[in-house]
């Protein structure tokens, strides 16, 4: 009997109003049968047109109201939930944080975005403190899962690190800005990260005036199995985890690495 993971992807456009965003999320995801639901980056609220102090004022700690609503949602629907919050840090800044919650309302994994989006005229570092560690590769219903956030897609070292830690799927909450070639870039980076590491990528993206939509599931050969296109929607899709190892037997990229010539090491930051 094979191993499968049913993934729910929620694509929507958030506002600066946390309560309105929660209501919108729960109205879109009315019927949940997935093992895990993945939400976009900035699901809590968007930082558009807000100053750093205003973002800090709206931010919350991990034990705040916003995350408690997803703990409840996870329990009521017997589902894992990967949501993002703007987590309070030293004034006036926040962490851009992804939190994986279990059906028992437990926090399974926390990832604070390590590559801040200082490009295309945007400066996340004006608002945010960068994280200093990759996510752990967590056990999610028997599946080894890791987390990255949006701009992280442009840094292949992080994704190779997850592969070497045994990840079978990487979840990527995203708020991918629209613009010339941006949809193409989102797709080829997602396909590249999946193919070069021979695992699944699941991208849950914002959709709206400034964001592309195009949430997707990419398989270990870099094939886009699901593309949500545009619009606000909730879609569930089943992935076959045994296929990861079938691909790796045929295309053993990880074992063919020349570690005698180059290595990839993660050195934890001293605390």
NUNU-686924 format. One line per field, with one value per atom (N, C-alpha, C): atom name; residue number from 1; x negated, y, z negated; residue in three letters. Coordinates in steps of 0.02 Angstrom, whole numbers. Each point is the difference from the previous one (the first is absolute). Example, Ala and Ser with C-alpha at 12.3 -4.5 7.8 and 13.67 -1.06 7.14 Angstrom:
NUNU-686924
site N,CA,C,N,CA,C
pos 1,1,1,2,2,2
px -660,45,-45,18,-42,39
py -284,59,60,53,59,55
pz -390,0,0,36,-3,-37
code ala,ala,ala,ser,ser,ser
//
This chain:
NUNU-686924
site N,CA,C,N,CA,C,N,CA,C,N,CA,C,N,CA,C,N,CA,C,N,CA,C,N,CA,C,N,CA,C,N,CA,C,N,CA,C,N,CA,C,N,CA,C,N,CA,C,N,CA,C,N,CA,C,N,CA,C,N,CA,C,N,CA,C,N,CA,C,N,CA,C,N,CA,C,N,CA,C,N,CA,C,N,CA,C,N,CA,C,N,CA,C,N,CA,C,N,CA,C,N,CA,C,N,CA,C,N,CA,C,N,CA,C,N,CA,C,N,CA,C,N,CA,C,N,CA,C,N,CA,C,N,CA,C,N,CA,C,N,CA,C,N,CA,C,N,CA,C,N,CA,C,N,CA,C,N,CA,C,N,CA,C,N,CA,C,N,CA,C,N,CA,C,N,CA,C,N,CA,C,N,CA,C,N,CA,C,N,CA,C,N,CA,C,N,CA,C,N,CA,C,N,CA,C,N,CA,C,N,CA,C,N,CA,C,N,CA,C,N,CA,C,N,CA,C,N,CA,C,N,CA,C,N,CA,C,N,CA,C,N,CA,C,N,CA,C,N,CA,C,N,CA,C,N,CA,C,N,CA,C,N,CA,C,N,CA,C,N,CA,C,N,CA,C,N,CA,C,N,CA,C,N,CA,C,N,CA,C,N,CA,C,N,CA,C,N,CA,C,N,CA,C,N,CA,C,N,CA,C,N,CA,C,N,CA,C,N,CA,C,N,CA,C,N,CA,C,N,CA,C,N,CA,C,N,CA,C,N,CA,C,N,CA,C,N,CA,C,N,CA,C,N,CA,C,N,CA,C,N,CA,C,N,CA,C,N,CA,C,N,CA,C,N,CA,C,N,CA,C,N,CA,C,N,CA,C,N,CA,C,N,CA,C,N,CA,C,N,CA,C,N,CA,C,N,CA,C,N,CA,C,N,CA,C,N,CA,C,N,CA,C,N,CA,C,N,CA,C,N,CA,C,N,CA,C,N,CA,C,N,CA,C,N,CA,C,N,CA,C,N,CA,C,N,CA,C,N,CA,C,N,CA,C,N,CA,C,N,CA,C,N,CA,C,N,CA,C,N,CA,C,N,CA,C,N,CA,C,N,CA,C,N,CA,C,N,CA,C,N,CA,C,N,CA,C,N,CA,C,N,CA,C,N,CA,C,N,CA,C,N,CA,C,N,CA,C,N,CA,C,N,CA,C,N,CA,C,N,CA,C,N,CA,C,N,CA,C,N,CA,C,N,CA,C,N,CA,C,N,CA,C,N,CA,C,N,CA,C,N,CA,C,N,CA,C,N,CA,C,N,CA,C,N,CA,C,N,CA,C,N,CA,C,N,CA,C,N,CA,C,N,CA,C,N,CA,C,N,CA,C,N,CA,C,N,CA,C,N,CA,C,N,CA,C,N,CA,C,N,CA,C,N,CA,C,N,CA,C,N,CA,C,N,CA,C,N,CA,C,N,CA,C,N,CA,C,N,CA,C,N,CA,C,N,CA,C,N,CA,C,N,CA,C,N,CA,C,N,CA,C,N,CA,C,N,CA,C,N,CA,C,N,CA,C,N,CA,C,N,CA,C,N,CA,C,N,CA,C,N,CA,C,N,CA,C,N,CA,C,N,CA,C,N,CA,C,N,CA,C,N,CA,C,N,CA,C,N,CA,C,N,CA,C,N,CA,C,N,CA,C,N,CA,C,N,CA,C,N,CA,C,N,CA,C,N,CA,C,N,CA,C,N,CA,C,N,CA,C,N,CA,C,N,CA,C,N,CA,C,N,CA,C,N,CA,C,N,CA,C,N,CA,C,N,CA,C,N,CA,C,N,CA,C,N,CA,C,N,CA,C,N,CA,C,N,CA,C,N,CA,C,N,CA,C,N,CA,C,N,CA,C,N,CA,C,N,CA,C,N,CA,C,N,CA,C,N,CA,C,N,CA,C,N,CA,C,N,CA,C,N,CA,C,N,CA,C,N,CA,C,N,CA,C,N,CA,C,N,CA,C,N,CA,C,N,CA,C,N,CA,C,N,CA,C,N,CA,C,N,CA,C,N,CA,C,N,CA,C,N,CA,C,N,CA,C,N,CA,C,N,CA,C,N,CA,C,N,CA,C,N,CA,C,N,CA,C
pos 1,1,1,2,2,2,3,3,3,4,4,4,5,5,5,6,6,6,7,7,7,8,8,8,9,9,9,10,10,10,11,11,11,12,12,12,13,13,13,14,14,14,15,15,15,16,16,16,17,17,17,18,18,18,19,19,19,20,20,20,21,21,21,22,22,22,23,23,23,24,24,24,25,25,25,26,26,26,27,27,27,28,28,28,29,29,29,30,30,30,31,31,31,32,32,32,33,33,33,34,34,34,35,35,35,36,36,36,37,37,37,38,38,38,39,39,39,40,40,40,41,41,41,42,42,42,43,43,43,44,44,44,45,45,45,46,46,46,47,47,47,48,48,48,49,49,49,50,50,50,51,51,51,52,52,52,53,53,53,54,54,54,55,55,55,56,56,56,57,57,57,58,58,58,59,59,59,60,60,60,61,61,61,62,62,62,63,63,63,64,64,64,65,65,65,66,66,66,67,67,67,68,68,68,69,69,69,70,70,70,71,71,71,72,72,72,73,73,73,74,74,74,75,75,75,76,76,76,77,77,77,78,78,78,79,79,79,80,80,80,81,81,81,82,82,82,83,83,83,84,84,84,85,85,85,86,86,86,87,87,87,88,88,88,89,89,89,90,90,90,91,91,91,92,92,92,93,93,93,94,94,94,95,95,95,96,96,96,97,97,97,98,98,98,99,99,99,100,100,100,101,101,101,102,102,102,103,103,103,104,104,104,105,105,105,106,106,106,107,107,107,108,108,108,109,109,109,110,110,110,111,111,111,112,112,112,113,113,113,114,114,114,115,115,115,116,116,116,117,117,117,118,118,118,119,119,119,120,120,120,121,121,121,122,122,122,123,123,123,124,124,124,125,125,125,126,126,126,127,127,127,128,128,128,129,129,129,130,130,130,131,131,131,132,132,132,133,133,133,134,134,134,135,135,135,136,136,136,137,137,137,138,138,138,139,139,139,140,140,140,141,141,141,142,142,142,143,143,143,144,144,144,145,145,145,146,146,146,147,147,147,148,148,148,149,149,149,150,150,150,151,151,151,152,152,152,153,153,153,154,154,154,155,155,155,156,156,156,157,157,157,158,158,158,159,159,159,160,160,160,161,161,161,162,162,162,163,163,163,164,164,164,165,165,165,166,166,166,167,167,167,168,168,168,169,169,169,170,170,170,171,171,171,172,172,172,173,173,173,174,174,174,175,175,175,176,176,176,177,177,177,178,178,178,179,179,179,180,180,180,181,181,181,182,182,182,183,183,183,184,184,184,185,185,185,186,186,186,187,187,187,188,188,188,189,189,189,190,190,190,191,191,191,192,192,192,193,193,193,194,194,194,195,195,195,196,196,196,197,197,197,198,198,198,199,199,199,200,200,200,201,201,201,202,202,202,203,203,203,204,204,204,205,205,205,206,206,206,207,207,207,208,208,208,209,209,209,210,210,210,211,211,211,212,212,212,213,213,213,214,214,214,215,215,215,216,216,216,217,217,217,218,218,218,219,219,219,220,220,220,221,221,221,222,222,222,223,223,223,224,224,224,225,225,225,226,226,226,227,227,227,228,228,228,229,229,229,230,230,230,231,231,231,232,232,232,233,233,233,234,234,234,235,235,235,236,236,236,237,237,237,238,238,238,239,239,239,240,240,240,241,241,241,242,242,242,243,243,243,244,244,244,245,245,245,246,246,246,247,247,247,248,248,248,249,249,249,250,250,250,251,251,251,252,252,252,253,253,253,254,254,254,255,255,255,256,256,256,257,257,257,258,258,258,259,259,259,260,260,260,261,261,261,262,262,262,263,263,263,264,264,264,265,265,265,266,266,266,267,267,267,268,268,268,269,269,269,270,270,270,271,271,271
px -42,42,-44,14,-42,14,-45,8,22,54,28,12,-4,15,48,57,50,-12,-18,-19,56,19,47,-37,10,-33,54,-10,47,-33,29,-26,49,-24,45,-42,33,-35,18,-50,13,3,30,3,-42,5,-35,42,59,46,-4,-28,-9,66,50,64,33,-1,29,-36,-66,-37,18,7,22,67,47,67,-3,-42,-7,-30,-51,-33,49,36,46,61,17,56,-21,-63,-24,-11,-30,-13,58,57,61,-1,-24,-1,-72,-27,-69,-5,-31,-12,-74,-41,-72,-34,-62,-43,-33,-14,-32,27,13,21,-57,-18,-55,27,-16,22,-58,16,-54,-37,-56,-35,46,-9,41,74,16,71,29,-41,24,22,-44,17,-57,15,-51,-31,-64,-34,6,36,8,29,-32,23,-1,-36,-8,-72,-10,-67,-25,-66,-25,33,9,35,72,35,68,1,-49,-4,-15,-46,-16,61,39,59,51,6,48,-27,-66,-31,20,-14,18,-57,3,-44,29,-39,24,60,10,58,58,-1,51,64,48,67,-2,-39,1,-18,-56,-21,48,30,48,60,18,55,-18,-63,-21,-10,-17,-1,70,49,69,21,-17,17,-31,-63,-35,36,18,34,69,39,68,1,-52,-1,-49,-30,-48,-52,-32,-46,-60,-59,-56,11,-23,6,-68,-21,-60,23,-5,19,-60,7,-54,25,-44,17,-57,17,-51,-10,-55,-13,-38,23,-29,-73,-43,-71,-15,-64,-19,27,32,31,-51,20,66,6,-39,-3,35,10,35,-39,16,-22,54,-20,46,-2,50,-3,53,-20,46,5,61,12,43,-24,37,33,67,40,31,1,28,74,34,71,10,-53,4,-17,-2,-13,-72,-44,-70,-39,-50,-44,-53,0,-45,-66,4,-60,10,-54,-1,-58,14,-53,5,-53,-3,-41,31,-30,-71,-47,-70,-25,34,-20,54,-13,49,0,58,10,-19,-64,-26,-17,50,-8,61,-6,56,30,-40,24,34,3,30,-56,10,-51,34,5,29,-42,-64,-43,17,37,23,53,32,55,-19,-48,-9,-71,-4,-63,-6,-56,-9,-8,29,-12,-72,-21,-70,-7,53,-4,50,-18,50,54,55,50,-26,25,-13,38,-22,38,46,63,47,37,24,42,72,31,68,40,36,39,-43,-62,-46,-39,7,-36,-51,-60,-52,5,18,16,-42,-20,-37,37,-23,35,-50,21,-35,53,-20,48,-22,41,-2,-71,-32,-64,-54,9,-46,-10,50,-4,-62,-26,-57,-67,2,-62,-2,-31,3,-34,-46,-35,48,51,48,37,19,38,-42,-64,-45,-10,-6,-6,60,60,59,-2,-23,-6,-47,-56,-50,24,50,30,59,13,50,70,6,67,28,65,37,45,15,41,-20,-1,-13,61,27,57,-26,29,-24,58,17,46,-33,38,-30,47,-30,36,-43,6,-44,27,-39,22,7,50,10,-47,-8,-44,-28,-40,-28,-38,19,-31,6,38,2,35,54,33,-46,-35,-47,-56,-23,-53,23,60,27,2,22,6,-68,-47,-63,-42,6,-36,30,66,33,-18,2,-17,-73,-44,-71,-14,28,-13,26,58,27,-43,-18,-36,-70,-36,-70,-5,55,-1,45,35,43,49,37,56,56,56,57,-7,24,8,74,24,69,-3,23,-2,71,12,65,-12,31,-17,59,-16,50,24,63,25,34,-12,32,-31,11,-23,-76,-36,-73,-33,39,-29,26,-40,12,52,13,36,-47,27,-41,-30,36,-20,-7,-45,-13,-27,5,-33,-47,-64,-50,-28,-8,-23,-76,-28,-74,-38,34,-34,9,32,10,61,46,61,53,32,54,63,20,59,65,-6,59,-19,39,-10,67,5,65,17,-45,16,15,53,18,63,14,61,-10,49,0,34,-33,28,-36,32,-30,3,-57,-5,-39,23,-36,-29,-60,-35,-40,1,-35,-67,-53,-66,-23,-37,-24,-72,-11,-66,-48,26,-43,-34,31,-28,-67,-8,-64,-57,9,-53,-6,54,-4,-42,10,-40,-73,-11,-69,-39,35,-35,-21,42,-15,-49,7,-40,-31,-54,-27,-45,29,-40,-34,36,-27,-61,2,-56,-58,12,-53,-38,19,-36,-73,-46,-71,-20,16,-14,-75,-39,-73,-27,39,-21,35,65,38,49,17,48,49,56,48,11,-22,7,41,43,37,-32,-24,-31,49,30,48,-31,39,-25,-1,-54,-5,53,31,51,-21
py -60,60,62,46,59,53,48,57,61,29,59,56,61,59,43,13,43,72,43,69,47,44,53,66,35,64,54,51,55,61,23,59,57,55,58,63,57,64,30,11,26,76,28,72,17,61,19,-14,-30,-14,-74,-16,-70,-37,30,-33,-14,48,-10,-56,-3,-53,-69,-6,-63,-21,47,-16,-23,33,-18,-70,-14,-66,-56,8,-53,-6,54,-5,-35,7,-33,-75,-15,-71,-27,-7,-22,-75,-38,-73,-24,-27,-20,-75,-35,-72,-16,51,-8,-23,-24,-14,63,47,63,55,58,60,50,28,48,67,52,68,42,56,43,39,28,51,60,37,59,-16,-63,-17,40,14,37,70,36,63,21,40,25,63,11,59,59,-10,53,63,57,65,8,-43,6,18,38,17,-57,-5,-51,3,58,1,-26,14,-25,-76,-26,-73,-31,29,-26,2,53,6,-55,-20,-52,-71,-6,-66,-32,-65,-38,-48,-25,-53,-67,-53,-67,-23,28,-19,49,40,51,-27,45,-18,-31,29,-22,-74,-19,-70,-46,26,-42,-19,43,-17,-58,-4,-56,-64,6,-58,-30,43,-23,-31,33,-25,-68,-8,-64,-55,14,-50,-17,50,-12,-38,8,-33,-59,-17,-56,6,58,14,39,-11,43,65,55,65,35,23,41,70,45,69,45,63,48,55,25,57,51,62,50,1,-31,-13,58,23,58,-12,48,-1,67,17,64,59,46,58,36,20,-7,-58,-53,-52,-64,-44,-64,-55,-62,-58,-19,-21,-30,-75,-26,-67,-46,-61,-53,-49,-20,-44,-59,-60,-61,-25,-4,-19,-68,-44,-67,-2,-54,-8,1,-11,3,70,48,70,13,-48,8,34,40,28,-52,-23,-52,29,57,31,75,37,73,17,43,23,75,36,72,14,35,12,27,-35,19,44,-2,43,53,60,54,29,20,23,74,11,67,4,5,0,31,16,29,60,38,60,-13,-63,-17,-14,21,-12,-30,-66,-33,13,12,11,64,45,59,-18,-58,-22,-60,-40,-67,-14,-46,-30,-68,-14,-65,-55,-59,-58,-23,-44,-23,-75,-35,-73,-26,-52,-34,-30,-20,-36,-70,-30,-70,-40,-60,-45,-39,19,-25,-61,-40,-57,23,-6,22,-59,-33,-59,-52,-9,-49,25,64,30,50,1,45,65,54,63,57,46,59,61,60,62,52,35,60,53,63,54,41,1,46,11,57,19,-52,-44,-55,-41,-2,-40,17,60,21,-23,-37,-21,-76,-32,-73,-37,34,-34,-23,40,-18,-63,-5,-58,-63,7,-57,-24,48,-18,-43,21,-39,-70,-5,-66,-45,28,-39,-19,37,-16,-49,-22,-52,25,63,26,-37,-12,-30,52,53,54,64,55,66,44,30,45,72,39,68,50,28,57,58,35,50,59,58,58,27,-34,12,60,54,61,-11,31,-3,50,-8,44,-37,33,-33,-63,-55,-66,-30,30,-25,-68,-11,-65,-54,15,-48,-15,51,-9,-45,12,-41,-73,-12,-70,-32,34,-35,-9,47,-11,-58,-5,-55,-67,-2,-62,-18,50,-13,-28,33,-23,-71,-16,-67,-51,15,-47,-13,52,-10,-35,-2,-33,-62,-14,-58,-9,53,-3,45,-2,42,70,49,68,18,31,24,75,40,73,26,35,33,75,32,69,48,62,53,13,21,24,67,47,66,48,64,52,-2,-17,2,-68,-55,-66,-47,-49,-39,-55,-25,-64,-55,-46,-54,-46,-11,-51,-66,-44,-60,-57,-60,-60,-24,-10,-22,-67,-48,-66,-5,-57,-6,3,-4,10,71,43,69,11,-48,6,35,52,34,-43,-29,-44,39,57,41,73,41,72,33,38,30,61,23,57,62,36,62,-10,48,-2,-28,12,-27,-67,-51,-67,-45,-56,-52,-65,-32,-61,-52,-62,-55,-46,-26,-41,-53,-61,-55,-13,-4,-15,-69,-34,-68,3,-12,7,-55,-58,-53,20,46,22,37,32,32,-50,-59,-50,-37,-4,-28,45,67,47,-3,-4,0,-63,-55,-60,9,32,11,58,51,61,16,-35,4,62,58,61,11,-14,14,-44,-63,-45,10,33,13,65,35,61,-16,45,-10,33,-33,29,1,-36,4,65,34,63,60,-8,55,-29,40,-21,57,-19,49,-13,46,-9,57,-17,51,6,60,14,42,-28,39,62,53,62,-8,25,-4,43,-28,38,9
pz 0,0,0,46,7,-53,-2,-46,40,-22,34,-50,25,-41,39,-30,31,-23,46,-15,21,-45,17,8,56,13,1,-42,-2,30,56,36,-9,-28,-8,-6,-2,-8,-67,-42,-67,1,-53,-10,-62,-23,-61,-63,9,-54,-19,-59,-20,-5,-30,-10,67,43,67,37,-8,34,-27,-66,-30,27,1,26,72,39,71,8,-38,3,-16,-55,-22,45,35,47,64,20,60,-13,-57,-18,-40,33,-35,-13,48,-7,6,-54,-2,-12,48,-6,5,4,9,-64,8,-57,-26,46,-19,45,-29,36,-2,58,5,23,-38,16,25,34,27,-54,21,-40,-9,-54,-15,-8,-17,-11,-58,-50,-58,20,35,31,45,50,45,-29,16,-26,49,55,49,-32,12,-23,-76,-35,-72,-15,-53,-23,-45,-11,-46,-69,-31,-65,5,55,8,7,36,7,-69,-36,-67,-46,4,-42,15,64,19,-11,-10,-6,-66,-6,-60,-18,-61,-21,21,-9,20,-40,-58,-41,7,54,11,29,9,24,70,45,69,6,-30,4,-38,-53,-38,44,46,46,46,19,42,-40,-63,-43,-4,-10,-2,66,55,67,12,-21,9,-39,-61,-42,28,19,23,66,41,65,2,-57,-4,55,5,54,-27,31,-12,39,-29,34,-1,59,5,17,-49,11,-13,18,-12,-45,-42,-42,3,-15,-12,-75,-20,-71,-31,-56,-32,-18,19,-18,-33,-6,-31,41,-34,33,44,61,30,50,-10,51,-22,50,-10,34,-16,38,50,59,48,-12,-34,-30,28,17,19,-59,-15,-58,23,-14,16,-64,2,-58,14,-51,7,-17,17,-20,-75,-38,-73,-26,45,-16,-22,13,-18,57,-17,50,17,62,23,25,34,28,5,-8,8,46,49,44,9,-16,9,63,47,66,-6,33,-6,57,57,57,9,-23,5,70,23,69,5,15,13,74,41,73,32,65,38,-36,-37,-33,-67,-22,-64,-50,-64,-51,-62,0,-59,-63,9,-58,-37,31,-36,-53,11,-43,-43,23,-27,-22,-47,-21,34,31,33,-51,15,-41,7,-44,2,4,22,4,50,38,42,-44,31,-38,-15,-53,-10,53,14,43,-46,0,-49,26,-47,18,2,58,11,26,-44,19,35,-25,29,60,16,57,-27,30,-21,40,-36,33,-27,44,-19,26,-21,16,26,52,23,13,10,12,60,51,57,28,-17,29,-11,-50,-11,63,44,61,42,-8,41,-29,-55,-34,-4,50,5,-58,-35,-55,-54,-14,-52,19,63,23,4,17,-2,-72,-45,-71,-21,19,-19,31,61,31,-39,-21,-36,-70,-25,-64,7,61,11,16,19,17,61,-3,56,34,-36,27,-36,37,-29,14,-53,6,3,46,11,-1,-58,0,37,42,43,12,10,25,58,56,58,39,0,34,75,28,73,33,65,39,59,41,60,-17,30,-7,-69,-45,-69,-4,39,-2,27,54,28,-50,-35,-49,-57,-25,-54,22,62,23,10,33,14,-63,-48,-63,-39,-1,-35,32,66,35,-10,0,-10,-69,-52,-69,-10,29,-7,37,62,42,-25,-21,-20,-68,-37,-66,-2,54,8,-58,-14,-47,25,-36,18,-28,37,-24,3,-53,-2,-14,48,-6,-9,-55,-12,4,49,16,-9,-15,0,71,6,64,-12,45,-5,48,-13,46,8,-54,3,0,-6,-7,54,18,61,-6,-61,-2,24,40,29,-54,-55,-48,37,-24,39,-42,30,-26,54,-18,48,-24,46,-20,1,-22,-6,66,56,64,27,-40,21,43,-1,40,-43,28,-36,6,-56,-2,-9,-32,-16,3,34,3,-12,-54,-18,41,43,42,-41,20,-34,-41,-43,-39,-70,-42,-68,0,-29,3,-50,-14,-42,40,9,40,-39,2,-31,54,-15,49,-37,24,-33,34,-41,27,-25,42,-12,-25,-64,-29,23,17,25,66,36,63,-10,-58,-15,6,-28,-1,66,37,68,43,-5,38,-22,-65,-25,19,10,25,72,39,71,10,-43,7,-69,-17,-69,-9,9,-3,-67,-53,-67,-15,22,-14,48,57,49,-13,-51,-18,-16,19,-13,-65,-55,-66,-15,40,-9,28,41,31,-31,-14,-30,-50,-49,-52,-13,-28,-22,-74,-40,-72,-29,-47,-38,-68,-15,-64,-41,-52,-40,-29,-1,-30,-75,-31,-73,-33,-52,-36,-73
code unk,unk,unk,unk,unk,unk,unk,unk,unk,unk,unk,unk,unk,unk,unk,unk,unk,unk,unk,unk,unk,unk,unk,unk,unk,unk,unk,unk,unk,unk,unk,unk,unk,unk,unk,unk,unk,unk,unk,unk,unk,unk,unk,unk,unk,unk,unk,unk,unk,unk,unk,unk,unk,unk,unk,unk,unk,unk,unk,unk,unk,unk,unk,unk,unk,unk,unk,unk,unk,unk,unk,unk,unk,unk,unk,unk,unk,unk,unk,unk,unk,unk,unk,unk,unk,unk,unk,unk,unk,unk,unk,unk,unk,unk,unk,unk,unk,unk,unk,unk,unk,unk,unk,unk,unk,unk,unk,unk,unk,unk,unk,unk,unk,unk,unk,unk,unk,unk,unk,unk,unk,unk,unk,unk,unk,unk,unk,unk,unk,unk,unk,unk,unk,unk,unk,unk,unk,unk,unk,unk,unk,unk,unk,unk,unk,unk,unk,unk,unk,unk,unk,unk,unk,unk,unk,unk,unk,unk,unk,unk,unk,unk,unk,unk,unk,unk,unk,unk,unk,unk,unk,unk,unk,unk,unk,unk,unk,unk,unk,unk,unk,unk,unk,unk,unk,unk,unk,unk,unk,unk,unk,unk,unk,unk,unk,unk,unk,unk,unk,unk,unk,unk,unk,unk,unk,unk,unk,unk,unk,unk,unk,unk,unk,unk,unk,unk,unk,unk,unk,unk,unk,unk,unk,unk,unk,unk,unk,unk,unk,unk,unk,unk,unk,unk,unk,unk,unk,unk,unk,unk,unk,unk,unk,unk,unk,unk,unk,unk,unk,unk,unk,unk,unk,unk,unk,unk,unk,unk,unk,unk,unk,unk,unk,unk,unk,unk,unk,unk,unk,unk,unk,unk,unk,unk,unk,unk,unk,unk,unk,unk,unk,unk,unk,unk,unk,unk,unk,unk,unk,unk,unk,unk,unk,unk,unk,unk,unk,unk,unk,unk,unk,unk,unk,unk,unk,unk,unk,unk,unk,unk,unk,unk,unk,unk,unk,unk,unk,unk,unk,unk,unk,unk,unk,unk,unk,unk,unk,unk,unk,unk,unk,unk,unk,unk,unk,unk,unk,unk,unk,unk,unk,unk,unk,unk,unk,unk,unk,unk,unk,unk,unk,unk,unk,unk,unk,unk,unk,unk,unk,unk,unk,unk,unk,unk,unk,unk,unk,unk,unk,unk,unk,unk,unk,unk,unk,unk,unk,unk,unk,unk,unk,unk,unk,unk,unk,unk,unk,unk,unk,unk,unk,unk,unk,unk,unk,unk,unk,unk,unk,unk,unk,unk,unk,unk,unk,unk,unk,unk,unk,unk,unk,unk,unk,unk,unk,unk,unk,unk,unk,unk,unk,unk,unk,unk,unk,unk,unk,unk,unk,unk,unk,unk,unk,unk,unk,unk,unk,unk,unk,unk,unk,unk,unk,unk,unk,unk,unk,unk,unk,unk,unk,unk,unk,unk,unk,unk,unk,unk,unk,unk,unk,unk,unk,unk,unk,unk,unk,unk,unk,unk,unk,unk,unk,unk,unk,unk,unk,unk,unk,unk,unk,unk,unk,unk,unk,unk,unk,unk,unk,unk,unk,unk,unk,unk,unk,unk,unk,unk,unk,unk,unk,unk,unk,unk,unk,unk,unk,unk,unk,unk,unk,unk,unk,unk,unk,unk,unk,unk,unk,unk,unk,unk,unk,unk,unk,unk,unk,unk,unk,unk,unk,unk,unk,unk,unk,unk,unk,unk,unk,unk,unk,unk,unk,unk,unk,unk,unk,unk,unk,unk,unk,unk,unk,unk,unk,unk,unk,unk,unk,unk,unk,unk,unk,unk,unk,unk,unk,unk,unk,unk,unk,unk,unk,unk,unk,unk,unk,unk,unk,unk,unk,unk,unk,unk,unk,unk,unk,unk,unk,unk,unk,unk,unk,unk,unk,unk,unk,unk,unk,unk,unk,unk,unk,unk,unk,unk,unk,unk,unk,unk,unk,unk,unk,unk,unk,unk,unk,unk,unk,unk,unk,unk,unk,unk,unk,unk,unk,unk,unk,unk,unk,unk,unk,unk,unk,unk,unk,unk,unk,unk,unk,unk,unk,unk,unk,unk,unk,unk,unk,unk,unk,unk,unk,unk,unk,unk,unk,unk,unk,unk,unk,unk,unk,unk,unk,unk,unk,unk,unk,unk,unk,unk,unk,unk,unk,unk,unk,unk,unk,unk,unk,unk,unk,unk,unk,unk,unk,unk,unk,unk,unk,unk,unk,unk,unk,unk,unk,unk,unk,unk,unk,unk,unk,unk,unk,unk,unk,unk,unk,unk,unk,unk,unk,unk,unk,unk,unk,unk,unk,unk,unk,unk,unk,unk,unk,unk,unk,unk,unk,unk,unk,unk,unk,unk,unk,unk,unk,unk,unk,unk,unk,unk,unk,unk,unk,unk,unk,unk,unk,unk,unk,unk,unk,unk,unk,unk,unk,unk,unk,unk,unk,unk,unk,unk,unk,unk,unk,unk,unk,unk,unk,unk,unk,unk,unk,unk,unk,unk,unk,unk,unk,unk,unk,unk,unk,unk,unk,unk,unk,unk,unk,unk,unk,unk,unk,unk,unk,unk,unk,unk,unk,unk,unk,unk,unk,unk,unk,unk,unk,unk,unk,unk,unk
//
